[in-house]
Amino acid sequence: MPKIVVCDPIAEAGLVLLRYAGEVVTGYDLERGQLKDEIRDADALVVRSATHLDAELIGAAERLKVIARAGVGVDNIDVDAATRQGIAVVNAPMGNTVAAAEHAMALLLALVRRVPSADAALKEGRWAKKESVGRQLYGKTLGIIGLGKIGTEVGKRARAFGMTLLVYDPYVPEEKAEEIGACLVELGELLEESDFVSLHAALTEESHKLIGAQELARMKPGAALVNCARGGLVDEPALLEALKDGRLSGAALDVFEEEPQPNPELVGLENVVATPHVAASTREAQAEVAKEAAQQVADVLGGRPPRWPVNAPALASEDLDLVRPFLDLAERLGRLQAALLREAPRSVDLDHQGSLSRQHLRLVNGYFLAGLLGEIVDEPVNHVNSALVATERGILVREGIAPDGRGYSEVLRARVGAGETVATVAGAVLDRGEARIVEVDGFGLDLVLRDYVLLLWNREPDKPGFVGTIGQVLGAADMNILGIQVGHEVVDCMGLMAVSMAEPVKAEVLEEIAGLPGVARIVTVNFGR
């Protein structure tokens, strides 16, 4: 069974699912050397935020297929190193969305209504009513930086409080902000106009210390900052100064630059409400992210596309159902193209006619490139790293619309340029989800994707008896023929015959066929691996 190493504690609901997918090894609190040993023969890893998987640890993996993050952020995983090795990285962005959004609102309310200090005073026996006067959210402006899933949910809840919403996110269209009644603005305008600013951006090289001294100085005097995203988004020394000199009225923080030992001066300020990175820590959220991560591990180990891939396009569940038949077809078209090649490929054009979107086609293209390059390069290639491998080998990859569907409504056509030649193949997905090869270099076919196919180019397409001759040779070699098709057209004075076989054709039989009159070329394709 596949070996699944769970590096950090996850909810039992996730472990139950994982046990159906493989042998589960819990590696909590392992020393680095011990973790490296466990990773070496692991098929899957599951982590939360505690385990840091750098390039060296990932490089030690000899058969790793998937790394699952039971949560949203993957900054503790070297995604580039995983991608280079063809390892899928997945996360669980939906399971803790509500929990994180609710916590952001809870921190904001606790800050503006001075809940922690009022509670502490009562516990000390003091009736601190005058000191506990707060502010209300109604009528105030909330600036949301990062309109992902959590930022969107925060916006919905803030609207219920009667707040005005401003959003800064350079990666979303204006319509997405308008869906929650927000106005999309530049960062400077958001900082200057917002009474409260809530951070929900991903931590990247570009967003590290996104809120620094200059940004804090641009915030409205008396404004407050909420951070339930990542500590590295904020320049903490600059925030400390802004809070101490009264420029900001307060801050509500769940994440810090250094965890689990944040700056004690910062968290000790009276106008700071702080929690120990618990925004996603509800029973419901922990169960959901564990199940989301575990299900994707099972999907990848079972040869199915994951729901939330980090290093490949992510699709909704209904989109996965639509695109799944095309993934297998694309991978097999890639193998067919590899068999047709006589030189190293220099360009790939993958076109589609039908219901797939551009986003769908990017995922499909990854499977096509995996089929193509997996047959011709001396390194492991799959849909995760195939685009990277293609780029490294100088292969120009393009996607577009197929001009001719050959009478089919859902068609993939692939053109591969190699030297002075261009090979073209096409496949179709039928209404029942079945796939066919419908074209090979201009010859029309209706070829079922059986395990082994023998393609024969005939110099004498008008001369009768060619099919019978080939059948006799294969029959005499005691080889089982599953089906024979002849191309619909004559191309460059040649015909094409496709023979579906139950087993690979022996080398000596191929040699005999190559010597027959009229045979111009033989190509064998293994569609079954």
Secondary structure, 3 states (H helix, E strand, C coil): CCEEEECCCCCHHHHHHHHHHCEEEECCCCCHHHHHHHHHCCCEEEECCCCCECHHHHHCCCCCCEEEECCCCCCCECHHHHHHCCCEEEECCCCCHHHHHHHHHHHHHHHHCCHHHHHHHHHCCCCCCHHHCCCCCCCCEEEEECCCHHHHHHHHHHHHCCCEEEEECCCCCHHHHHHCCEEECCHHHHHHHCCEEEECCCCCCCCCCCECHHHHHHCCCCCEEEECCCHHHECHHHHHHHHHCCCCCEEEECCCCCCCCCCHHHHCCCCEEECCCCCCCCHHHHHHHHHHHHHHHHHHHCCCCCCCECCCCCCCHHHHHHHHHHHHHHHHHHHHHHHHCCCCCCEEEEEEECCCCHHHHHHHHHHHHHHHHCCCCCCCCCCCCHHHHHHHCCCEEEEEECCCCCCCCCEEEEEEEECCEEEEEEEEECCCCCEEEEEECCEEEEEECCCEEEEEEECCCCCCCHHHHHHHHHHHCCCCEEEEEECCCCECCEEEEEEEECCCCCHHHHHHHHCCCCEEEEEEEECCC
